[in-house]
Amino acid sequence: MKIYAISDLHISTNTDKPMDVFGGNWVGYLDKIKADWQEKVSDDDVVLIAGDISWAMTIEEAKPDLDFFKDLKGKKIFIKGNHDFWWSGIGKVRDIMPENCFALQNDSIRIDELGVVVCGSRGWSVPGSPDFDDKDLKIYLRETERFKLSLKSAEKLMKEGDKLIAMIHYPPFNVKRENSAFTEIFEQFNVHSVVYGHLHGKNVRADKSVVKNGVRYYLTSCDMVDNKLTEIVL
């Protein structure tokens, strides 16, 4: 069994928001993702999707976008991104999830066969990010507390020898990779790996994988990883 990750698919089945306006790497990108996914993933594997799933504005609009994942292999685990405006109320979100798809919101899930617990929350911009202001600070502090709920939930599921993976949509550090409240709590709770997205474009200067204070961080925005799943090394 393996764990893979990807994020920022921005699916727009019923909305007029084609992603190819953002450059050549977005041309036919969903077909590329699907082909890579079906080649790599077995039915027993797990795929983490770290937010910005759909351009939909309502639950009803989002359902056909989520159907993209219905016939893809593996167990799929989702968190909310900053553009997932349709994600309103975790109960409603879970009600429309296709079979073998699971939504996290400030909580966690244990993958028994792998001895892995996955937790997740959206996060927010961190101090030192461009244009970070007092409004961002307020949300950042609130989102930090929400992530603590995720990690405390995960603690209750952990068994001896388990590894903990955290999913966060926003990068948990700034471009200088300075410590943030997010990185500090990841270290406090002995997180093994962190999956994040949000970053896009040819001007982004970010490593796809980096180790900081013993925690491995994976950037999984689909256009940044050539529309291929990233394997999370356990």
C-alpha contacts under 8 A as a table, 3 or more apart, distances in Angstrom:
res1	aa1	res2	aa2	distance
1	M	42	S	7.85
1	M	44	D	5.93
1	M	45	D	5.08
1	M	46	V	7.81
1	M	113	E	7.92
1	M	114	L	6.99
2	K	41	V	7.96
2	K	44	D	7.91
2	K	45	D	5.02
2	K	46	V	6.39
2	K	231	E	7.37
2	K	232	I	7.67
3	I	45	D	5.95
3	I	46	V	4.77
3	I	47	V	5.77
3	I	48	L	7.52
3	I	231	E	5.90
3	I	232	I	5.46
3	I	233	V	7.63
4	Y	45	D	7.83
4	Y	46	V	6.21
4	Y	47	V	4.66
4	Y	48	L	6.18
4	Y	229	L	5.88
4	Y	230	T	5.25
4	Y	231	E	4.27
4	Y	232	I	5.49
5	A	47	V	5.22
5	A	48	L	4.44
5	A	49	I	5.87
5	A	50	A	7.54
5	A	195	V	7.24
5	A	220	T	6.43
5	A	229	L	5.58
5	A	230	T	5.18
5	A	231	E	6.47
5	A	232	I	7.03
6	I	47	V	7.56
6	I	48	L	6.36
6	I	49	I	5.19
6	I	50	A	6.53
6	I	197	G	7.92
6	I	220	T	4.71
6	I	221	S	6.16
6	I	222	C	6.02
6	I	228	K	7.50
6	I	229	L	5.53
6	I	230	T	6.50
7	S	48	L	7.93
7	S	49	I	4.97
7	S	50	A	4.73
7	S	51	G	5.69
7	S	52	D	6.72
7	S	53	I	7.16
7	S	196	Y	7.57
7	S	197	G	5.78
7	S	198	H	7.79
7	S	220	T	5.46
7	S	221	S	4.77
7	S	222	C	5.76
8	D	49	I	7.94
8	D	50	A	7.14
8	D	51	G	5.88
8	D	52	D	4.52
8	D	53	I	5.77
8	D	81	G	7.89
8	D	197	G	6.64
8	D	198	H	6.58
8	D	220	T	8.00
8	D	221	S	5.30
8	D	222	C	6.04
9	L	30	L	7.56
9	L	52	D	6.34
9	L	53	I	5.27
9	L	54	S	6.97
9	L	221	S	7.78
9	L	222	C	6.47
10	H	19	M	7.60
10	H	52	D	5.63
10	H	53	I	5.05
10	H	54	S	4.58
10	H	55	W	5.55
11	I	53	I	6.18
11	I	54	S	4.51
11	I	55	W	5.97
11	I	65	D	5.84
12	S	15	T	5.01
12	S	16	D	6.76
12	S	17	K	6.12
12	S	18	P	7.05
12	S	54	S	6.13
12	S	55	W	5.42
12	S	56	A	6.79
12	S	65	D	6.57
13	T	64	P	6.53
13	T	65	D	5.67
14	N	56	A	7.49
14	N	61	E	6.61
14	N	64	P	7.79
14	N	65	D	7.99
15	T	55	W	6.95
15	T	56	A	6.76
17	K	55	W	7.44
18	P	21	V	6.50
19	M	22	F	5.81
19	M	23	G	7.86
19	M	26	W	5.77
19	M	27	V	7.56
20	D	23	G	5.43
20	D	24	G	6.34
20	D	25	N	7.40
20	D	26	W	4.56
20	D	27	V	5.03
20	D	28	G	7.91
21	V	26	W	7.79
22	F	26	W	6.82
22	F	201	G	7.84
23	G	26	W	5.88
23	G	27	V	7.42
24	G	27	V	5.36
25	N	29	Y	6.93
25	N	223	D	6.14
25	N	226	D	7.20
26	W	29	Y	4.97
26	W	223	D	6.78
28	G	31	D	5.58
28	G	32	K	6.51
29	Y	32	K	5.00
29	Y	33	I	6.16
29	Y	227	N	6.24
30	L	33	I	5.03
30	L	34	K	6.10
30	L	227	N	7.76
31	D	34	K	5.09
31	D	35	A	6.11
32	K	35	A	5.19
32	K	36	D	6.19
32	K	227	N	6.15
32	K	228	K	7.44
33	I	36	D	5.29
33	I	37	W	5.93
33	I	227	N	5.15
33	I	228	K	5.67
33	I	229	L	7.40
34	K	37	W	5.00
34	K	38	Q	6.11
34	K	72	L	7.47
35	A	38	Q	5.38
35	A	39	E	6.22
36	D	39	E	5.17
36	D	40	K	6.17
36	D	227	N	7.97
36	D	228	K	5.87
36	D	229	L	7.01
37	W	40	K	5.37
37	W	41	V	5.69
37	W	72	L	7.32
37	W	73	K	7.54
37	W	228	K	7.30
37	W	229	L	6.56
38	Q	41	V	5.64
38	Q	42	S	7.72
38	Q	72	L	6.59
38	Q	73	K	6.43
41	V	45	D	6.03
41	V	46	V	7.96
41	V	73	K	5.99
41	V	74	G	6.42
42	S	45	D	5.34
42	S	73	K	5.85
42	S	74	G	5.88
43	D	73	K	4.95
43	D	74	G	4.24
43	D	75	K	7.27
44	D	74	G	5.53
44	D	75	K	7.13
45	D	73	K	7.70
45	D	74	G	4.82
45	D	75	K	6.32
46	V	74	G	5.28
46	V	75	K	4.69
46	V	76	K	5.94
46	V	77	I	7.57
47	V	74	G	6.61
47	V	75	K	6.16
47	V	76	K	4.92
47	V	77	I	6.35
48	L	76	K	5.95
48	L	77	I	4.91
48	L	78	F	6.13
48	L	167	M	7.85
49	I	53	I	7.68
49	I	76	K	7.20
49	I	77	I	6.03
49	I	78	F	4.80
49	I	79	I	6.64
50	A	78	F	6.02
50	A	79	I	5.37
50	A	80	K	7.04
50	A	81	G	7.06
50	A	167	M	6.05
50	A	168	I	6.34
50	A	169	H	5.39
50	A	195	V	6.87
50	A	196	Y	5.97
50	A	197	G	6.31
50	A	220	T	7.74
51	G	78	F	6.63
51	G	79	I	5.11
51	G	80	K	4.55
51	G	81	G	3.83
51	G	82	N	7.47
51	G	84	D	7.31
51	G	122	R	7.52
51	G	168	I	7.92
51	G	169	H	5.52
51	G	197	G	7.36
51	G	198	H	7.93
52	D	55	W	7.65
52	D	80	K	6.52
52	D	81	G	4.29
52	D	82	N	6.40
52	D	83	H	5.37
52	D	84	D	5.45
52	D	169	H	7.89
52	D	198	H	7.65
53	I	66	L	7.98
53	I	80	K	7.64
53	I	81	G	7.16
53	I	83	H	7.95
53	I	84	D	6.51
54	S	62	A	6.41
54	S	65	D	6.27
54	S	66	L	7.76
54	S	83	H	7.47
54	S	84	D	6.03
54	S	86	W	7.99
55	W	62	A	7.72
55	W	83	H	6.68
55	W	84	D	6.57
55	W	85	F	7.70
56	A	59	I	7.53
56	A	61	E	5.30
56	A	62	A	5.08
56	A	65	D	7.98
56	A	84	D	7.17
56	A	85	F	6.95
56	A	86	W	5.76
57	M	61	E	6.63
57	M	62	A	7.33
57	M	84	D	7.49
57	M	85	F	5.27
57	M	86	W	4.50
58	T	61	E	5.22
58	T	62	A	6.23
58	T	85	F	7.11
58	T	86	W	4.22
58	T	87	W	7.54
59	I	62	A	5.05
59	I	63	K	6.42
59	I	86	W	5.16
59	I	87	W	6.84
59	I	88	S	7.69
59	I	92	K	7.63
59	I	93	V	7.21
59	I	96	I	7.89
60	E	63	K	5.62
61	E	64	P	6.73
61	E	65	D	7.56
61	E	86	W	7.79
62	A	65	D	5.19
62	A	66	L	6.26
62	A	86	W	6.57
63	K	66	L	5.13
63	K	67	D	6.35
63	K	96	I	6.38
63	K	97	M	7.73
64	P	67	D	4.93
64	P	68	F	7.13
65	D	68	F	5.65
66	L	69	F	5.79
66	L	70	K	7.14
66	L	97	M	6.91
66	L	98	P	7.08
67	D	70	K	4.91
67	D	71	D	7.84
67	D	98	P	6.68
68	F	71	D	7.27
68	F	72	L	7.73
69	F	72	L	5.23
69	F	76	K	7.95
69	F	98	P	7.47
70	K	98	P	5.56
70	K	99	E	6.78
74	G	100	N	7.45
75	K	100	N	5.20
75	K	101	C	6.08
75	K	102	F	7.87
76	K	100	N	6.28
76	K	101	C	4.62
76	K	102	F	6.11
77	I	101	C	5.86
77	I	102	F	4.73
77	I	103	A	5.81
77	I	104	L	7.16
78	F	101	C	7.58
78	F	102	F	6.13
78	F	103	A	4.76
78	F	104	L	6.05
79	I	103	A	5.98
79	I	104	L	5.33
79	I	105	Q	6.43
79	I	120	G	6.24
79	I	121	S	6.26
79	I	122	R	6.69
79	I	167	M	7.16
79	I	168	I	7.49
79	I	169	H	7.45
80	K	84	D	6.06
80	K	87	W	6.88
80	K	104	L	7.95
80	K	105	Q	7.43
80	K	121	S	7.01
80	K	122	R	5.59
80	K	169	H	7.11
81	G	84	D	5.30
81	G	122	R	5.84
81	G	169	H	5.49
81	G	170	Y	7.85
81	G	198	H	7.74
82	N	85	F	7.38
82	N	122	R	7.35
82	N	169	H	7.63
84	D	87	W	5.58
85	F	88	S	7.11
87	W	90	I	7.27
87	W	93	V	6.22
88	S	92	K	7.16
88	S	93	V	7.06
89	G	92	K	5.57
89	G	93	V	6.44
90	I	93	V	4.97
90	I	94	R	6.08
90	I	103	A	7.53
90	I	104	L	7.90
90	I	105	Q	6.78
91	G	94	R	5.23
91	G	95	D	6.23
92	K	95	D	5.05
92	K	96	I	6.75
93	V	96	I	5.63
93	V	97	M	6.52
93	V	103	A	7.19
94	R	97	M	5.21
94	R	102	F	6.93
94	R	103	A	6.09
97	M	101	C	5.77
97	M	102	F	6.88
97	M	103	A	7.69
98	P	101	C	5.60
104	L	107	D	5.79
104	L	108	S	6.32
104	L	109	I	7.88
104	L	119	C	6.98
104	L	120	G	5.93
104	L	121	S	7.16
105	Q	108	S	7.86
105	Q	120	G	6.22
105	Q	121	S	5.48
105	Q	122	R	7.94
105	Q	150	S	7.61
106	N	119	C	7.25
106	N	120	G	5.81
106	N	121	S	5.10
106	N	146	R	5.84
106	N	147	F	6.04
106	N	148	K	7.98
106	N	149	L	5.70
106	N	150	S	4.29
106	N	153	S	8.00
107	D	119	C	5.70
107	D	120	G	6.35
107	D	121	S	7.70
107	D	149	L	6.64
107	D	150	S	4.23
107	D	151	L	7.33
107	D	153	S	5.49
107	D	154	A	6.97
108	S	117	V	6.85
108	S	118	V	5.48
108	S	119	C	4.01
108	S	120	G	6.60
108	S	150	S	6.11
108	S	151	L	7.64
108	S	153	S	5.95
108	S	154	A	5.30
109	I	117	V	5.69
109	I	118	V	5.39
109	I	119	C	6.45
109	I	154	A	7.22
109	I	157	L	7.59
110	R	115	G	7.41
110	R	116	V	5.87
110	R	117	V	4.24
110	R	118	V	6.27
110	R	154	A	7.98
110	R	157	L	6.48
110	R	158	M	7.65
111	I	114	L	5.64
111	I	115	G	6.01
111	I	116	V	5.22
111	I	117	V	6.00
111	I	118	V	7.71
112	D	115	G	5.17
112	D	116	V	6.76
113	E	116	V	7.96
115	G	159	K	7.74
115	G	161	G	7.19
115	G	162	D	4.76
115	G	163	K	6.52
116	V	158	M	7.95
116	V	162	D	5.29
116	V	163	K	4.85
116	V	164	L	5.84
116	V	165	I	7.25
117	V	154	A	6.36
117	V	157	L	7.06
117	V	158	M	6.56
117	V	162	D	7.01
117	V	163	K	6.31
117	V	164	L	4.94
117	V	165	I	6.22
118	V	154	A	7.16
118	V	164	L	5.98
118	V	165	I	4.79
118	V	166	A	5.83
118	V	167	M	7.33
119	C	150	S	5.58
119	C	151	L	6.47
119	C	153	S	7.81
119	C	154	A	6.17
119	C	164	L	7.71
119	C	165	I	6.43
119	C	166	A	5.02
119	C	167	M	6.17
120	G	147	F	7.06
120	G	150	S	6.00
120	G	166	A	5.50
120	G	167	M	4.45
120	G	168	I	5.82
121	S	143	E	7.90
121	S	146	R	7.02
121	S	147	F	5.80
121	S	150	S	6.93
121	S	167	M	6.55
121	S	168	I	5.43
121	S	169	H	7.34
122	R	143	E	7.45
122	R	167	M	7.95
122	R	168	I	5.16
122	R	169	H	4.99
122	R	170	Y	6.72
123	G	140	Y	7.12
123	G	143	E	5.32
123	G	144	T	6.93
123	G	147	F	7.33
123	G	168	I	5.76
123	G	169	H	6.16
123	G	170	Y	5.61
123	G	172	P	7.58
124	W	136	D	7.78
124	W	139	I	6.97
124	W	140	Y	5.39
124	W	143	E	6.55
124	W	169	H	7.84
124	W	170	Y	5.55
124	W	171	P	7.84
124	W	172	P	7.86
125	S	129	S	6.49
125	S	132	F	7.23
125	S	136	D	6.92
125	S	140	Y	6.59
125	S	170	Y	6.41
125	S	171	P	7.21
125	S	172	P	7.58
126	V	129	S	5.83
126	V	132	F	7.35
126	V	137	L	7.80
126	V	140	Y	6.64
126	V	171	P	7.99
126	V	172	P	6.78
126	V	173	F	6.23
126	V	174	N	6.43
126	V	180	S	6.58
127	P	132	F	6.23
127	P	137	L	7.46
127	P	174	N	7.22
127	P	180	S	7.30
128	G	132	F	6.75
128	G	174	N	5.86
129	S	132	F	5.58
129	S	174	N	5.39
129	S	175	V	7.30
132	F	136	D	5.85
132	F	137	L	7.36
133	D	136	D	5.23
133	D	137	L	6.25
134	D	137	L	4.90
134	D	138	K	6.40
135	K	138	K	5.33
135	K	139	I	6.62
136	D	139	I	5.20
136	D	140	Y	5.88
137	L	140	Y	4.94
137	L	141	L	6.15
138	K	141	L	5.38
138	K	142	R	6.36
139	I	142	R	5.01
139	I	143	E	6.00
140	Y	143	E	5.13
140	Y	144	T	6.11
141	L	144	T	5.09
141	L	145	E	6.54
142	R	145	E	5.30
142	R	146	R	6.45
143	E	146	R	4.88
143	E	147	F	6.18
144	T	147	F	5.11
144	T	148	K	6.39
144	T	181	A	6.57
144	T	182	F	6.31
145	E	148	K	5.05
145	E	149	L	6.60
146	R	149	L	5.13
146	R	150	S	6.64
147	F	150	S	4.93
147	F	151	L	6.30
147	F	182	F	7.80
148	K	151	L	5.05
148	K	152	K	6.01
148	K	185	I	7.35
149	L	152	K	5.10
149	L	153	S	6.04
150	S	153	S	5.11
150	S	154	A	6.23
151	L	154	A	4.88
151	L	155	E	6.19
151	L	189	F	7.00
152	K	155	E	5.00
152	K	156	K	6.69
153	S	156	K	5.48
153	S	157	L	6.96
154	A	157	L	5.21
154	A	158	M	6.25
154	A	164	L	7.67
155	E	158	M	5.22
158	M	162	D	6.04
158	M	163	K	7.98
158	M	164	L	7.98
159	K	162	D	5.54
163	K	191	V	7.28
163	K	192	H	5.98
163	K	234	L	7.69
164	L	190	N	7.38
164	L	191	V	5.03
164	L	192	H	5.35
164	L	193	S	6.97
165	I	191	V	5.97
165	I	192	H	5.79
165	I	193	S	4.96
165	I	194	V	5.77
165	I	195	V	7.60
166	A	186	F	7.87
166	A	191	V	6.82
166	A	193	S	6.42
166	A	194	V	4.77
166	A	195	V	6.32
167	M	194	V	5.80
167	M	195	V	4.85
167	M	196	Y	6.09
168	I	171	P	7.34
168	I	172	P	7.51
168	I	194	V	7.34
168	I	195	V	6.27
168	I	196	Y	5.04
168	I	197	G	7.54
169	H	195	V	7.85
169	H	196	Y	4.93
169	H	197	G	5.20
169	H	198	H	6.01
170	Y	196	Y	6.07
170	Y	197	G	5.96
170	Y	198	H	5.49
170	Y	199	L	7.95
171	P	174	N	7.14
171	P	196	Y	5.87
171	P	197	G	6.50
171	P	198	H	6.98
171	P	199	L	7.70
172	P	180	S	6.84
172	P	182	F	5.77
172	P	183	T	6.27
172	P	196	Y	7.77
173	F	176	K	7.57
173	F	177	R	5.07
173	F	178	E	5.86
173	F	179	N	6.34
173	F	180	S	5.98
173	F	182	F	7.81
173	F	183	T	7.16
174	N	177	R	5.11
174	N	178	E	6.12
175	V	178	E	7.71
175	V	205	R	7.91
175	V	206	A	7.49
179	N	182	F	7.92
179	N	183	T	5.90
179	N	184	E	6.75
180	S	183	T	5.24
180	S	184	E	6.18
181	A	184	E	5.12
181	A	185	I	6.28
182	F	185	I	5.37
182	F	186	F	6.20
183	T	186	F	5.04
183	T	187	E	6.28
184	E	187	E	5.22
184	E	188	Q	6.10
185	I	188	Q	4.68
185	I	189	F	6.03
186	F	189	F	5.38
186	F	190	N	6.14
186	F	191	V	5.18
186	F	215	V	7.74
187	E	190	N	4.99
187	E	191	V	6.09
187	E	213	N	7.49
187	E	214	G	7.81
187	E	215	V	7.07
188	Q	191	V	7.84
191	V	194	V	7.37
191	V	215	V	6.57
192	H	214	G	7.90
192	H	215	V	5.62
192	H	216	R	6.67
192	H	234	L	7.95
193	S	215	V	5.69
193	S	216	R	4.77
193	S	217	Y	5.82
193	S	218	Y	7.58
193	S	232	I	7.71
194	V	215	V	7.33
194	V	216	R	6.24
194	V	217	Y	4.71
194	V	218	Y	6.13
195	V	217	Y	6.02
195	V	218	Y	4.90
195	V	219	L	6.29
195	V	220	T	6.87
196	Y	217	Y	7.51
196	Y	218	Y	6.24
196	Y	219	L	5.25
196	Y	220	T	6.07
196	Y	221	S	7.64
197	G	219	L	5.46
197	G	220	T	5.20
197	G	221	S	4.67
198	H	221	S	6.25
199	L	204	V	6.97
199	L	221	S	6.34
199	L	224	M	7.82
200	H	204	V	6.43
200	H	221	S	6.74
200	H	223	D	6.61
200	H	224	M	6.49
201	G	204	V	5.65
201	G	223	D	7.29
201	G	224	M	7.27
206	A	219	L	8.00
207	D	210	V	6.42
207	D	219	L	7.25
208	K	218	Y	5.69
208	K	219	L	4.82
208	K	220	T	7.17
208	K	224	M	7.74
208	K	225	V	7.40
209	S	216	R	6.94
209	S	217	Y	5.58
209	S	218	Y	4.65
209	S	219	L	6.31
210	V	216	R	5.70
210	V	217	Y	5.35
210	V	218	Y	6.86
211	V	214	G	6.05
211	V	215	V	5.42
211	V	216	R	4.27
211	V	217	Y	6.12
212	K	215	V	5.34
212	K	216	R	6.43
212	K	217	Y	7.59
218	Y	232	I	7.87
219	L	224	M	7.79
220	T	224	M	6.87
220	T	225	V	6.28
220	T	229	L	7.79
220	T	230	T	6.80
221	S	224	M	5.32
221	S	225	V	6.46
222	C	225	V	5.29
222	C	226	D	6.26
222	C	227	N	4.64
222	C	228	K	6.81
223	D	226	D	5.31
223	D	227	N	5.64
224	M	227	N	7.44
225	V	228	K	5.85
225	V	229	L	7.54
225	V	230	T	7.55
